[in-house]
Amino acid sequence: MTTTAPLTAPPKYYALAFFYKPILPSANRRYNREPTTWVNSSSAENTYQIYVISPNPKCALLNIPANTKTRFFTDDHPAGPLFDGWDEYVHPEGDTYYYQPERGLLTSLDPRDPRINNCLTKAFDDILAQLPSRFDMEIFLDLDFSDPSQPASVTVFYYMVDHRNRQIFWASDVDFNAIGILPCQSKGHLKSLLTPEYWVHVDYFPVHVNFDKNLSDAEAELMAILGHGAVDDKTAPGSTCPWGAAECIQYLAVLRDFRTFDDKTSYRVATIARLWSAVGRARHINSYGLPNARLDRLQGFVDYTPVQRSLSMTLCDSATFGISIGILQRMSTLFNGRVVYHRHWDIFFHDLRSTWVKTGSIGGLILLCDMVLITSELNNAATIASASLSGASMFIALYLHQKHPQWKLATGPDIVRLNALRPSD
């Protein structure tokens, strides 16, 4: 069994230097944390509670107690009870988070540790002191003690949430580079950027959210968006909807079932938020509601096919039966405006891999026939040349098929990095 050496206790929370760093909800570290369990210190003066992956022998069960059907599973957490005012929630995906309804304080850190609880309280008070007035809002806090250059410090990652206006905000001005985004062109452009981030927050912390009229209206609008998206995808080849008609209908059916059974659980809230965040990102990319919005995926399309081609290019195109020019034209439409839609890319890439398989198969078949001719009395220079070319085509097709597997290009950024037609302006 793995054991953990005691660690020297950090300074008391009031002796720590607090550094505040604004973040976006999408920068939440919930998917980067390792599975952990509590390890209790042997001396409260010299050691402190930490998270480790190894099992905790003090919390481990030696056997299965009798009468587990009664109150056994309602016993206190092995690390102790929560401090007054804290509630613990379990996300539909299984993650736990903690919320103080009276303060609107939200965190993924377990506040059973007194040091964590005290640091969260001080950080909350510091941030609140910067606001001109307190209104109905939430504050998300995350703490990081791992900065080696500042051993007696804590970095506080934070953002604030306004549920009524479906926006996130901070206590002071924030530099775009500090949160890893490009500068926005206007206030409307900034709002379209932050709106999907609000829904990311709701997606990550949905259990304590009340299913009120505001959320019900958001669901109704989302259902209308999905209905329109399905029709738009079927009637316009350049639809800017993030999903195809079939997906829109599937999501719409799920939302209708939620409404039919009047399900107001966290699963419904998280579903609405997940879909809204995708809609919000697509709207931001296409400048929805802003001047010169992108109304069609093919709007302003530029055909990269050369108008006047050289003789060598014409011969190469003829030798490949027009495949190369066809691929260029399809990629030009896929990456129009440097925006790629995953659903269109999936169709193109599936067709491209199928073409490679067919080319390799045809090349292999021709090579087999050439080998038969070479071993017979019909052997000549043309047969050898044909065998060489067919073998090369088969090898290249198989190489491309293995070089570009479907799973390696599963995300939008991967696709853009591989296939960008021109550098960023």
C-alpha positions as a Markdown table, in Angstrom:
| # | Residue | x | y | z |
|---|---|---|---|---|
| 1 | Met | 0.0 | 0.0 | 0.0 |
| 2 | Thr | 1.4 | 3.4 | -1.0 |
| 3 | Thr | 2.1 | 5.8 | 1.9 |
| 4 | Thr | 2.6 | 9.5 | 1.7 |
| 5 | Ala | 5.2 | 11.4 | 3.7 |
| 6 | Pro | 4.0 | 14.3 | 5.9 |
| 7 | Leu | 4.4 | 17.7 | 4.3 |
| 8 | Thr | 5.3 | 20.9 | 6.1 |
| 9 | Ala | 2.2 | 23.0 | 6.7 |
| 10 | Pro | 2.0 | 26.2 | 4.6 |
| 11 | Pro | 1.6 | 29.5 | 6.4 |
| 12 | Lys | -1.7 | 30.5 | 7.9 |
| 13 | Tyr | -4.1 | 31.9 | 5.4 |
| 14 | Tyr | -3.7 | 35.4 | 6.7 |
| 15 | Ala | 0.1 | 35.2 | 6.2 |
| 16 | Leu | -0.3 | 34.2 | 2.5 |
| 17 | Ala | 0.0 | 36.7 | -0.3 |
| 18 | Phe | -3.1 | 36.6 | -2.4 |
| 19 | Phe | -2.8 | 37.0 | -6.2 |
| 20 | Tyr | -6.1 | 37.3 | -8.2 |
| 21 | Lys | -6.2 | 36.0 | -11.8 |
| 22 | Pro | -9.4 | 36.3 | -13.9 |
| 23 | Ile | -10.3 | 33.3 | -16.0 |
| 24 | Leu | -13.0 | 32.2 | -18.3 |
| 25 | Pro | -15.4 | 29.4 | -17.3 |
| 26 | Ser | -14.0 | 27.3 | -20.1 |
| 27 | Ala | -10.6 | 27.5 | -18.4 |
| 28 | Asn | -11.9 | 25.5 | -15.4 |
| 29 | Arg | -9.6 | 22.8 | -14.3 |
| 30 | Arg | -12.3 | 20.2 | -13.6 |
| 31 | Tyr | -11.2 | 17.9 | -16.5 |
| 32 | Asn | -7.5 | 18.2 | -15.5 |
| 33 | Arg | -7.7 | 17.1 | -11.9 |
| 34 | Glu | -6.5 | 13.6 | -11.0 |
| 35 | Pro | -8.8 | 11.3 | -9.1 |
| 36 | Thr | -8.0 | 11.9 | -5.4 |
| 37 | Thr | -8.8 | 11.0 | -1.9 |
| 38 | Trp | -8.2 | 12.5 | 1.5 |
| 39 | Val | -5.1 | 11.9 | 3.6 |
| 40 | Asn | -5.3 | 13.1 | 7.2 |
| 41 | Ser | -2.3 | 14.7 | 8.9 |
| 42 | Ser | -0.9 | 13.2 | 12.1 |
| 43 | Ser | -0.1 | 16.5 | 13.6 |
| 44 | Ala | -2.2 | 19.6 | 13.0 |
| 45 | Glu | 0.8 | 21.8 | 13.8 |
| 46 | Asn | 3.3 | 20.4 | 11.4 |
| 47 | Thr | 1.3 | 18.7 | 8.6 |
| 48 | Tyr | -1.8 | 19.4 | 6.8 |
| 49 | Gln | -4.5 | 17.6 | 4.7 |
| 50 | Ile | -3.6 | 17.0 | 1.1 |
| 51 | Tyr | -5.0 | 15.2 | -1.9 |
| 52 | Val | -3.2 | 12.1 | -3.2 |
| 53 | Ile | -4.1 | 9.2 | -5.5 |
| 54 | Ser | -3.1 | 6.5 | -3.1 |
| 55 | Pro | -5.8 | 4.9 | -0.8 |
| 56 | Asn | -6.3 | 6.4 | 2.7 |
| 57 | Pro | -5.8 | 3.6 | 5.2 |
| 58 | Lys | -7.6 | 5.6 | 7.9 |
| 59 | Cys | -10.7 | 5.9 | 5.8 |
| 60 | Ala | -10.6 | 2.4 | 4.2 |
| 61 | Leu | -13.2 | -0.2 | 5.3 |
| 62 | Leu | -11.9 | -3.5 | 6.6 |
| 63 | Asn | -15.2 | -5.3 | 6.0 |
| 64 | Ile | -18.8 | -4.7 | 5.0 |
| 65 | Pro | -20.7 | -3.6 | 8.1 |
| 66 | Ala | -24.1 | -5.1 | 8.9 |
| 67 | Asn | -27.3 | -3.3 | 8.0 |
| 68 | Thr | -25.9 | -1.2 | 5.2 |
| 69 | Lys | -29.5 | -0.8 | 4.0 |
| 70 | Thr | -30.2 | 1.6 | 6.9 |
| 71 | Arg | -28.2 | 4.7 | 7.8 |
| 72 | Phe | -24.7 | 3.5 | 7.1 |
| 73 | Phe | -24.3 | 5.4 | 3.8 |
| 74 | Thr | -25.5 | 8.6 | 5.3 |
| 75 | Asp | -22.5 | 8.8 | 7.7 |
| 76 | Asp | -20.3 | 11.9 | 7.7 |
| 77 | His | -17.5 | 12.3 | 5.2 |
| 78 | Pro | -14.2 | 10.7 | 6.5 |
| 79 | Ala | -12.6 | 14.2 | 6.3 |
| 80 | Gly | -15.3 | 15.6 | 8.6 |
| 81 | Pro | -18.5 | 17.6 | 8.1 |
| 82 | Leu | -18.8 | 20.7 | 5.9 |
| 83 | Phe | -18.7 | 24.1 | 7.6 |
| 84 | Asp | -22.0 | 25.9 | 8.1 |
| 85 | Gly | -23.4 | 27.4 | 5.0 |
| 86 | Trp | -21.8 | 25.0 | 2.5 |
| 87 | Asp | -23.8 | 22.6 | 0.4 |
| 88 | Glu | -22.3 | 19.8 | -1.6 |
| 89 | Tyr | -23.6 | 18.8 | -5.1 |
| 90 | Val | -22.9 | 16.1 | -7.5 |
| 91 | His | -22.7 | 16.9 | -11.2 |
| 92 | Pro | -24.5 | 14.6 | -13.7 |
| 93 | Glu | -21.1 | 13.6 | -14.9 |
| 94 | Gly | -20.0 | 12.6 | -11.4 |
| 95 | Asp | -18.0 | 15.6 | -10.3 |
| 96 | Thr | -18.6 | 17.3 | -6.9 |
| 97 | Tyr | -18.7 | 21.0 | -6.2 |
| 98 | Tyr | -19.6 | 23.2 | -3.3 |
| 99 | Tyr | -21.9 | 26.2 | -3.0 |
| 100 | Gln | -22.7 | 28.8 | -0.3 |
| 101 | Pro | -26.3 | 30.0 | -1.2 |
| 102 | Glu | -26.1 | 32.9 | 1.2 |
| 103 | Arg | -23.0 | 34.3 | -0.4 |
| 104 | Gly | -23.3 | 32.9 | -3.9 |
| 105 | Leu | -19.8 | 31.4 | -3.5 |
| 106 | Leu | -19.0 | 28.5 | -5.8 |
| 107 | Thr | -15.9 | 26.3 | -5.9 |
| 108 | Ser | -14.7 | 22.8 | -6.9 |
| 109 | Leu | -12.4 | 22.7 | -3.9 |
| 110 | Asp | -13.5 | 20.8 | -0.8 |
| 111 | Pro | -14.0 | 23.4 | 1.9 |
| 112 | Arg | -13.8 | 20.8 | 4.7 |
| 113 | Asp | -10.1 | 21.7 | 4.9 |
| 114 | Pro | -10.1 | 24.7 | 7.3 |
| 115 | Arg | -7.3 | 26.3 | 5.3 |
| 116 | Ile | -9.2 | 26.0 | 2.0 |
| 117 | Asn | -12.3 | 27.4 | 3.7 |
| 118 | Asn | -10.5 | 30.4 | 5.2 |
| 119 | Cys | -8.7 | 31.2 | 1.9 |
| 120 | Leu | -12.0 | 31.0 | 0.0 |
| 121 | Thr | -13.6 | 33.4 | 2.6 |
| 122 | Lys | -10.8 | 35.9 | 2.4 |
| 123 | Ala | -10.7 | 35.8 | -1.4 |
| 124 | Phe | -14.5 | 36.3 | -1.5 |
| 125 | Asp | -14.4 | 39.3 | 0.8 |
| 126 | Asp | -11.5 | 40.9 | -1.2 |
| 127 | Ile | -13.3 | 40.5 | -4.5 |
| 128 | Leu | -16.6 | 41.7 | -3.1 |
| 129 | Ala | -14.9 | 44.8 | -1.7 |
| 130 | Gln | -14.0 | 45.9 | -5.2 |
| 131 | Leu | -17.7 | 46.0 | -6.3 |
| 132 | Pro | -19.7 | 49.2 | -6.0 |
| 133 | Ser | -22.8 | 47.3 | -5.0 |
| 134 | Arg | -23.8 | 43.7 | -4.3 |
| 135 | Phe | -26.6 | 42.2 | -6.4 |
| 136 | Asp | -27.8 | 38.7 | -7.2 |
| 137 | Met | -24.7 | 37.0 | -8.5 |
| 138 | Glu | -22.3 | 34.1 | -8.1 |
| 139 | Ile | -18.6 | 34.1 | -7.6 |
| 140 | Phe | -16.5 | 31.1 | -8.7 |
| 141 | Leu | -13.2 | 30.6 | -6.9 |
| 142 | Asp | -10.3 | 28.2 | -7.5 |
| 143 | Leu | -7.0 | 28.2 | -5.5 |
| 144 | Asp | -3.5 | 27.3 | -6.6 |
| 145 | Phe | -0.7 | 27.0 | -4.0 |
| 146 | Ser | 1.8 | 25.4 | -6.5 |
| 147 | Asp | 3.7 | 28.5 | -7.7 |
| 148 | Pro | 7.4 | 27.6 | -6.7 |
| 149 | Ser | 8.5 | 31.3 | -7.1 |
| 150 | Gln | 6.0 | 32.3 | -4.4 |
| 151 | Pro | 5.9 | 29.6 | -1.8 |
| 152 | Ala | 4.0 | 31.8 | 0.7 |
| 153 | Ser | 1.3 | 32.8 | -1.8 |
| 154 | Val | -1.9 | 31.6 | -3.3 |
| 155 | Thr | -3.2 | 32.3 | -6.8 |
| 156 | Val | -7.0 | 32.9 | -6.8 |
| 157 | Phe | -8.7 | 32.1 | -10.1 |
| 158 | Tyr | -12.1 | 33.7 | -10.3 |
| 159 | Tyr | -15.0 | 35.0 | -12.3 |
| 160 | Met | -18.5 | 36.2 | -11.5 |
| 161 | Val | -21.9 | 35.3 | -12.9 |
| 162 | Asp | -25.0 | 37.3 | -13.6 |
| 163 | His | -27.8 | 34.7 | -14.2 |
| 164 | Arg | -30.4 | 37.3 | -14.9 |
| 165 | Asn | -28.5 | 38.7 | -17.9 |
| 166 | Arg | -26.7 | 35.4 | -18.7 |
| 167 | Gln | -23.3 | 37.0 | -18.5 |
| 168 | Ile | -20.0 | 36.6 | -16.7 |
| 169 | Phe | -17.9 | 39.5 | -15.5 |
| 170 | Trp | -15.0 | 40.4 | -13.2 |
| 171 | Ala | -14.3 | 43.0 | -10.5 |
| 172 | Ser | -11.9 | 45.0 | -12.5 |
| 173 | Asp | -10.7 | 45.6 | -16.1 |
| 174 | Val | -9.3 | 42.5 | -17.7 |
| 175 | Asp | -6.7 | 42.4 | -20.4 |
| 176 | Phe | -7.7 | 40.2 | -23.3 |
| 177 | Asn | -4.3 | 38.5 | -23.4 |
| 178 | Ala | -4.6 | 37.7 | -19.7 |
| 179 | Ile | -7.5 | 35.3 | -20.3 |
| 180 | Gly | -6.2 | 34.0 | -23.6 |
| 181 | Ile | -8.5 | 35.6 | -26.2 |
| 182 | Leu | -8.2 | 38.0 | -29.1 |
| 183 | Pro | -9.4 | 41.6 | -28.6 |
| 184 | Cys | -13.0 | 42.2 | -29.5 |
| 185 | Gln | -14.1 | 44.7 | -32.1 |
| 186 | Ser | -17.1 | 46.2 | -30.1 |
| 187 | Lys | -19.2 | 45.8 | -27.0 |
| 188 | Gly | -21.6 | 43.6 | -29.0 |
| 189 | His | -18.7 | 41.4 | -30.1 |
| 190 | Leu | -17.6 | 41.1 | -26.5 |
| 191 | Lys | -21.0 | 40.1 | -25.4 |
| 192 | Ser | -21.3 | 37.4 | -28.0 |
| 193 | Leu | -18.0 | 36.1 | -26.8 |
| 194 | Leu | -19.0 | 36.0 | -23.1 |
| 195 | Thr | -22.5 | 34.6 | -23.6 |
| 196 | Pro | -21.4 | 31.1 | -24.5 |
| 197 | Glu | -19.0 | 31.2 | -21.5 |
| 198 | Tyr | -21.9 | 31.8 | -19.3 |
| 199 | Trp | -23.6 | 28.6 | -20.5 |
| 200 | Val | -20.3 | 26.7 | -20.0 |
| 201 | His | -20.5 | 27.8 | -16.4 |
| 202 | Val | -24.1 | 26.5 | -16.1 |
| 203 | Asp | -23.1 | 23.3 | -17.8 |
| 204 | Tyr | -20.3 | 22.8 | -15.2 |
| 205 | Phe | -22.4 | 23.7 | -12.2 |
| 206 | Pro | -26.1 | 22.9 | -12.9 |
| 207 | Val | -27.4 | 21.2 | -9.8 |
| 208 | His | -28.0 | 24.2 | -7.6 |
| 209 | Val | -29.5 | 26.3 | -10.5 |
| 210 | Asn | -33.2 | 26.9 | -10.1 |
| 211 | Phe | -35.3 | 26.1 | -13.1 |
| 212 | Asp | -37.0 | 29.5 | -13.1 |
| 213 | Lys | -38.7 | 31.5 | -15.9 |
| 214 | Asn | -35.4 | 32.8 | -17.2 |
| 215 | Leu | -34.1 | 29.2 | -17.8 |
| 216 | Ser | -37.5 | 28.1 | -19.2 |
| 217 | Asp | -37.5 | 31.0 | -21.7 |
| 218 | Ala | -33.9 | 30.0 | -22.7 |
| 219 | Glu | -35.1 | 26.5 | -23.3 |
| 220 | Ala | -38.0 | 27.6 | -25.4 |
| 221 | Glu | -35.7 | 29.8 | -27.5 |
| 222 | Leu | -33.3 | 26.9 | -27.9 |
| 223 | Met | -36.0 | 24.7 | -29.2 |
| 224 | Ala | -37.0 | 27.3 | -31.7 |
| 225 | Ile | -33.3 | 27.6 | -32.8 |
| 226 | Leu | -33.1 | 23.8 | -33.3 |
| 227 | Gly | -36.3 | 23.8 | -35.3 |
| 228 | His | -35.1 | 26.6 | -37.5 |
| 229 | Gly | -31.7 | 25.0 | -37.8 |
| 230 | Ala | -33.2 | 21.7 | -39.1 |
| 231 | Val | -35.1 | 23.6 | -41.8 |
| 232 | Asp | -32.2 | 25.8 | -42.6 |
| 233 | Asp | -29.8 | 22.9 | -43.1 |
| 234 | Lys | -32.3 | 21.2 | -45.5 |
| 235 | Thr | -33.0 | 24.3 | -47.5 |
| 236 | Ala | -29.7 | 26.1 | -47.6 |
| 237 | Pro | -26.3 | 24.4 | -48.5 |
| 238 | Gly | -24.5 | 27.1 | -46.6 |
| 239 | Ser | -26.4 | 26.9 | -43.3 |
| 240 | Thr | -24.5 | 28.4 | -40.3 |
| 241 | Cys | -26.3 | 26.1 | -37.8 |
| 242 | Pro | -23.7 | 24.1 | -35.9 |
| 243 | Trp | -25.6 | 20.9 | -36.4 |
| 244 | Gly | -27.3 | 19.1 | -39.3 |
| 245 | Ala | -31.0 | 18.6 | -39.6 |
| 246 | Ala | -30.9 | 15.1 | -38.1 |
| 247 | Glu | -29.0 | 16.2 | -35.0 |
| 248 | Cys | -31.3 | 19.2 | -34.5 |
| 249 | Ile | -34.3 | 16.9 | -34.6 |
| 250 | Gln | -32.6 | 14.5 | -32.1 |
| 251 | Tyr | -31.8 | 17.3 | -29.6 |
| 252 | Leu | -35.3 | 18.8 | -30.1 |
| 253 | Ala | -36.8 | 15.4 | -29.2 |
| 254 | Val | -34.7 | 15.3 | -26.0 |
| 255 | Leu | -35.8 | 18.7 | -24.9 |
| 256 | Arg | -39.5 | 17.9 | -25.7 |
| 257 | Asp | -39.2 | 14.8 | -23.5 |
| 258 | Phe | -37.9 | 16.9 | -20.6 |
| 259 | Arg | -40.8 | 19.3 | -21.0 |
| 260 | Thr | -43.3 | 16.5 | -21.3 |
| 261 | Phe | -42.3 | 14.9 | -18.1 |
| 262 | Asp | -41.7 | 18.2 | -16.4 |
| 263 | Asp | -38.2 | 17.1 | -15.5 |
| 264 | Lys | -36.4 | 20.0 | -13.6 |
| 265 | Thr | -33.4 | 18.0 | -12.6 |
| 266 | Ser | -29.7 | 19.0 | -13.2 |
| 267 | Tyr | -29.7 | 16.7 | -16.2 |
| 268 | Arg | -32.1 | 19.0 | -18.0 |
| 269 | Val | -30.2 | 22.2 | -16.9 |
| 270 | Ala | -26.9 | 20.7 | -18.1 |
| 271 | Thr | -28.4 | 19.7 | -21.4 |
| 272 | Ile | -29.8 | 23.1 | -22.1 |
| 273 | Ala | -26.5 | 24.8 | -21.1 |
| 274 | Arg | -24.4 | 22.4 | -23.3 |
| 275 | Leu | -26.5 | 23.1 | -26.4 |
| 276 | Trp | -26.7 | 26.8 | -25.7 |
| 277 | Ser | -22.9 | 27.1 | -25.4 |
| 278 | Ala | -22.5 | 25.5 | -28.8 |
| 279 | Val | -25.1 | 27.8 | -30.3 |
| 280 | Gly | -23.4 | 30.8 | -28.7 |
| 281 | Arg | -20.0 | 29.9 | -30.1 |
| 282 | Ala | -21.4 | 29.5 | -33.6 |
| 283 | Arg | -23.1 | 32.9 | -33.3 |
| 284 | His | -19.9 | 34.5 | -32.1 |
| 285 | Ile | -17.9 | 33.1 | -35.0 |
| 286 | Asn | -20.5 | 34.4 | -37.5 |
| 287 | Ser | -21.0 | 37.8 | -35.8 |
| 288 | Tyr | -24.7 | 37.1 | -35.1 |
| 289 | Gly | -26.6 | 40.3 | -34.5 |
| 290 | Leu | -23.7 | 42.5 | -35.5 |
| 291 | Pro | -23.0 | 44.6 | -38.6 |
| 292 | Asn | -21.9 | 42.5 | -41.6 |
| 293 | Ala | -22.9 | 39.2 | -40.0 |
| 294 | Arg | -22.0 | 36.0 | -41.8 |
| 295 | Leu | -25.4 | 34.7 | -43.0 |
| 296 | Asp | -24.2 | 31.8 | -45.1 |
| 297 | Arg | -21.3 | 29.4 | -44.8 |
| 298 | Leu | -20.4 | 30.1 | -48.4 |
| 299 | Gln | -20.8 | 33.9 | -48.2 |
| 300 | Gly | -17.9 | 35.6 | -49.9 |
| 301 | Phe | -16.6 | 32.3 | -51.2 |
| 302 | Val | -13.3 | 32.5 | -53.1 |
| 303 | Asp | -12.6 | 29.8 | -55.7 |
| 304 | Tyr | -8.9 | 28.9 | -55.4 |
| 305 | Thr | -9.0 | 26.9 | -58.6 |
| 306 | Pro | -6.6 | 28.5 | -61.1 |
| 307 | Val | -8.4 | 30.1 | -64.0 |
| 308 | Gln | -5.6 | 29.5 | -66.5 |
| 309 | Arg | -3.7 | 26.3 | -65.8 |
| 310 | Ser | -0.4 | 25.3 | -67.2 |
| 311 | Leu | 0.1 | 22.3 | -69.4 |
| 312 | Ser | 1.7 | 20.2 | -66.7 |
| 313 | Met | -1.1 | 21.0 | -64.3 |
| 314 | Thr | -3.7 | 20.0 | -66.9 |
| 315 | Leu | -1.9 | 16.8 | -67.6 |
| 316 | Cys | -1.6 | 15.9 | -63.9 |
| 317 | Asp | -5.3 | 16.7 | -63.4 |
| 318 | Ser | -6.2 | 14.5 | -66.3 |
| 319 | Ala | -4.0 | 11.7 | -65.0 |
| 320 | Thr | -5.8 | 11.8 | -61.6 |
| 321 | Phe | -9.2 | 12.0 | -63.3 |
| 322 | Gly | -9.8 | 15.4 | -61.9 |
| 323 | Ile | -9.5 | 14.2 | -58.2 |
| 324 | Ser | -6.9 | 16.8 | -57.2 |
| 325 | Ile | -8.9 | 19.8 | -58.5 |
| 326 | Gly | -12.0 | 18.4 | -57.0 |
| 327 | Ile | -10.4 | 18.1 | -53.6 |
| 328 | Leu | -9.1 | 21.6 | -53.8 |
| 329 | Gln | -12.5 | 23.0 | -54.6 |
| 330 | Arg | -14.2 | 21.1 | -51.8 |
| 331 | Met | -11.6 | 22.2 | -49.3 |
| 332 | Ser | -12.0 | 25.8 | -50.5 |
| 333 | Thr | -15.7 | 25.6 | -49.6 |
| 334 | Leu | -15.0 | 23.9 | -46.3 |
| 335 | Phe | -12.5 | 26.5 | -45.1 |
| 336 | Asn | -14.3 | 29.6 | -46.5 |
| 337 | Gly | -13.5 | 32.5 | -44.3 |
| 338 | Arg | -11.2 | 30.3 | -42.3 |
| 339 | Val | -14.1 | 28.7 | -40.5 |
| 340 | Val | -14.6 | 24.9 | -40.6 |
| 341 | Tyr | -17.8 | 23.2 | -39.7 |
| 342 | His | -17.1 | 19.8 | -38.2 |
| 343 | Arg | -20.2 | 18.1 | -39.8 |
| 344 | His | -19.1 | 19.1 | -43.3 |
| 345 | Trp | -15.5 | 18.2 | -42.6 |
| 346 | Asp | -16.6 | 14.7 | -41.4 |
| 347 | Ile | -18.4 | 14.0 | -44.7 |
| 348 | Phe | -15.4 | 15.3 | -46.8 |
| 349 | Phe | -12.8 | 13.4 | -44.8 |
| 350 | His | -14.9 | 10.2 | -45.0 |
| 351 | Asp | -15.1 | 10.5 | -48.7 |
| 352 | Leu | -11.4 | 11.3 | -49.0 |
| 353 | Arg | -10.4 | 8.2 | -47.0 |
| 354 | Ser | -12.8 | 6.1 | -49.1 |
| 355 | Thr | -11.1 | 7.5 | -52.2 |
| 356 | Trp | -7.7 | 6.5 | -50.9 |
| 357 | Val | -9.0 | 3.0 | -50.2 |
| 358 | Lys | -10.4 | 2.7 | -53.7 |
| 359 | Thr | -7.3 | 4.0 | -55.3 |
| 360 | Gly | -5.1 | 1.6 | -53.4 |
| 361 | Ser | -7.5 | -1.3 | -54.3 |
| 362 | Ile | -7.4 | -0.4 | -58.0 |
| 363 | Gly | -3.7 | 0.0 | -57.9 |
| 364 | Gly | -3.3 | -3.4 | -56.2 |
| 365 | Leu | -5.5 | -5.0 | -58.7 |
| 366 | Ile | -3.6 | -3.5 | -61.7 |
| 367 | Leu | -0.3 | -4.5 | -60.0 |
| 368 | Leu | -1.5 | -8.1 | -59.7 |
| 369 | Cys | -2.5 | -8.2 | -63.4 |
| 370 | Asp | 0.9 | -6.7 | -64.3 |
| 371 | Met | 2.7 | -9.3 | -62.2 |
| 372 | Val | 0.9 | -12.0 | -64.1 |
| 373 | Leu | 1.9 | -10.5 | -67.4 |
| 374 | Ile | 5.5 | -10.0 | -66.3 |
| 375 | Thr | 5.8 | -13.7 | -65.4 |
| 376 | Ser | 4.3 | -14.6 | -68.8 |
| 377 | Glu | 5.6 | -14.1 | -72.3 |
| 378 | Leu | 3.8 | -10.7 | -72.6 |
| 379 | Asn | 6.5 | -9.0 | -70.5 |
| 380 | Asn | 7.5 | -5.6 | -72.0 |
| 381 | Ala | 8.5 | -2.1 | -70.9 |
| 382 | Ala | 4.9 | -0.9 | -70.8 |
| 383 | Thr | 4.0 | -3.7 | -68.4 |
| 384 | Ile | 6.9 | -2.9 | -66.1 |
| 385 | Ala | 6.0 | 0.8 | -66.2 |
| 386 | Ser | 2.4 | 0.0 | -65.4 |
| 387 | Ala | 3.4 | -2.2 | -62.5 |
| 388 | Ser | 5.7 | 0.5 | -61.1 |
| 389 | Leu | 3.0 | 3.2 | -61.3 |
| 390 | Ser | 0.3 | 1.0 | -59.9 |
| 391 | Gly | 2.6 | -0.1 | -57.0 |
| 392 | Ala | 3.4 | 3.5 | -56.3 |
| 393 | Ser | -0.2 | 4.5 | -56.3 |
| 394 | Met | -1.1 | 1.7 | -54.0 |
| 395 | Phe | 1.7 | 2.6 | -51.6 |
| 396 | Ile | 0.8 | 6.3 | -51.5 |
| 397 | Ala | -2.9 | 5.6 | -51.0 |
| 398 | Leu | -2.2 | 3.2 | -48.1 |
| 399 | Tyr | 0.3 | 5.7 | -46.6 |
| 400 | Leu | -2.2 | 8.6 | -46.7 |
| 401 | His | -4.9 | 6.4 | -45.2 |
| 402 | Gln | -2.7 | 5.4 | -42.3 |
| 403 | Lys | -1.1 | 8.9 | -42.0 |
| 404 | His | -4.5 | 10.6 | -41.5 |
| 405 | Pro | -6.7 | 8.4 | -39.3 |
| 406 | Gln | -10.1 | 9.7 | -38.3 |
| 407 | Trp | -9.3 | 10.1 | -34.6 |
| 408 | Lys | -6.3 | 12.3 | -35.2 |
| 409 | Leu | -8.5 | 15.0 | -36.8 |
| 410 | Ala | -11.4 | 14.8 | -34.3 |
| 411 | Thr | -11.4 | 18.5 | -33.2 |
| 412 | Gly | -11.8 | 21.8 | -35.0 |
| 413 | Pro | -8.4 | 23.1 | -34.0 |
| 414 | Asp | -6.7 | 20.0 | -35.4 |
| 415 | Ile | -8.4 | 20.4 | -38.7 |
| 416 | Val | -7.5 | 24.0 | -39.0 |
| 417 | Arg | -3.9 | 23.5 | -38.1 |
| 418 | Leu | -3.6 | 20.7 | -40.8 |
| 419 | Asn | -5.5 | 22.3 | -43.6 |
| 420 | Ala | -5.4 | 26.1 | -43.3 |
| 421 | Leu | -5.5 | 27.4 | -46.8 |
| 422 | Arg | -3.8 | 30.7 | -46.0 |
| 423 | Pro | -2.2 | 32.3 | -43.0 |
| 424 | Ser | -4.1 | 34.5 | -40.5 |
| 425 | Asp | -4.4 | 38.1 | -41.4 |
